[in-house]
Amino acid sequence: MKLDFDSHGGNIEKEARRLGLAKENIIDASASIVPFKLPKKLTNYLINSINNGSIKYYPDRSYFQVKDAIAKWHNIDPSTILPGNGASELFTWAARDAGLNGISSLPSPGFGDYQRALKCWNAAYIHNPLPLSWSNIQPQSFPIAPKTNVLWITNPHNPTGQLWSRSSIENLLTNYKLVICDEAFISLVPEGEHQSIIDLTKTHKNLIVIRSLTKFLGVAGLRIGYAVTNPDRLSKWKDIRDPWPVNSLAINVTNMIMKDSKMHQKRLKKIHRWVKEEGKWLHMNLSDFHTIKPLPSTTNFQLIKSKISTLNIIENLKQRGILVRDCRSFINLNENWLRISLLKREQNIQIINALKDYVK
Ligand SMILES: Cc1ncc(COP(=O)(O)O)c(C=O)c1O
């Protein structure tokens, strides 16, 4: 059955139209994007790029410079990297290989775009339930080991915010023909990078790691991510993908942040402090309500379990210009679940105050 609601948060334009509000007046806690402005250097680059001719030419299809910059940042070989039009485009290619290798396991609830990607290729998949309660201790061991050919992992997990330990994932790698690990949020998690398995692509040909700059830089509209895997696989993807899927602005912004280690580290520090402080604040304030329970999270969103349906709460918040994530599109969740993303303190206060009118 196709349900009639958006399967992703962040539909600001659509909701603003529906609510008759200006986009700027919407508080969007439905898509989990860092609320800070881009570093000035990157903003200036984007503003100037219209005038200085950067967009006159086709982007460099070899991605020579940006691959080199990403490779140096992660200490991996440039030939193992492929930039994409956001992580989502790369899921499409990973799903092609998943289909060629057999049946995929999708730990659920999980990010819905993997299903879209698999459907492109008529690839077979099953949903494997994840436990819906867990301790405060992070990272956790990856809790399931489905008996399929391909395993999709999200680290940290969306929508639960759990961080899986690197060692528990590493132990699983030999069980599968292909493992696809989406690390779109890992750079936002304080100490999260220690659990990354990017470097294991050096020794495991059956591993694809996918990263995104969407959340970290707050550039969902720019569209930039990259896959890390063995070069033979990437050369097959390159043979059949669009000629210029990644625009030059996205390439150059990525190049700049990867090369400028001072700017990169400063951004990481700012985000980690925010996730720690605002995560704690939001969790504490949500815990004061009797009918909802926020679950522990390592990243910039919190999954909330409610004793009653949250549909009225979601709609009432929307009427006040506040978007939170309706969780009905997540397999194994229902209308008793909500996901709220961290914003700046001022907006987090507005969200908590608004909730006080609808939640006991
Ligand atoms: C787990 C996860 N991976 C990837 C993405 C998409 O990343 P991108 O914007 O780079 O396509 C999202 C977006 O919400 C996500 O939640």
The ligand as an SDF file (V2000), in Angstrom:
LIG
                    3D

 16 16  0  0  0  0  0  0  0  0999 V2000
   21.0310    8.1860    6.6560 C   0  0  0  0  0  0  0  0  0  0  0  0
   21.0270    9.1320    5.4970 C   0  0  0  0  0  0  0  0  0  0  0  0
   21.8980    8.9430    4.4970 N   0  0  0  0  0  0  0  0  0  0  0  0
   21.9140    9.7720    3.4320 C   0  0  0  0  0  0  0  0  0  0  0  0
   21.0300   10.8160    3.3210 C   0  0  0  0  0  0  0  0  0  0  0  0
   21.0230   11.6710    2.0830 C   0  0  0  0  0  0  0  0  0  0  0  0
   22.2270   12.3160    1.8950 O   0  0  0  0  0  0  0  0  0  0  0  0
   22.4430   13.2490    0.6140 P   0  0  0  0  0  0  0  0  0  0  0  0
   21.7630   14.5520    0.8710 O   0  0  0  0  0  0  0  0  0  0  0  0
   23.9160   13.3770    0.5300 O   0  0  0  0  0  0  0  0  0  0  0  0
   21.8440   12.5570   -0.5600 O   0  0  0  0  0  0  0  0  0  0  0  0
   20.1190   11.0550    4.3420 C   0  0  0  0  0  0  0  0  0  0  0  0
   19.1660   12.1680    4.2510 C   0  0  0  0  0  0  0  0  0  0  0  0
   18.3230   12.3780    5.0670 O   0  0  0  0  0  0  0  0  0  0  0  0
   20.1050   10.1850    5.4450 C   0  0  0  0  0  0  0  0  0  0  0  0
   19.2420   10.3410    6.4430 O   0  0  0  0  0  0  0  0  0  0  0  0
  1  2  1  0
  2  3  1  0
  2 15  2  0
  3  4  2  0
  4  5  1  0
  5  6  1  0
  5 12  2  0
  6  7  1  0
  7  8  1  0
  8  9  2  0
  8 10  1  0
  8 11  1  0
 12 13  1  0
 12 15  1  0
 13 14  2  0
 15 16  1  0
M  END
$$$$
